């Protein structure tokens, strides 16, 4: 299999490994501590997995927007994503 089309750098590998670990952790949490859906500020019922998906999707938009509109280091966007994730898991 030829994977030369993708830039498999260390940051890329870390990114995908982190997503895989998050999915594994959330699967184990769902098995060990079943959760009932809760209703947050979006007025829809969400579970931990739903909030993880909302967080990942929003973080992708935050990072894309950061790349498009800022010359500052990407680490700042990571900080914004962490704050966004905390807000989603707290209030959504």
Secondary structure, DSSP 8 states (H G I E B T S, - for coil): ---TTS---HHHHHHHHHHHHHHHHHHHHHHHS----EE-TTSSEE-HHHHHHHHHHHHHHHHHHHHHH--S-HHHHHHHHHHHHHHHHHH-
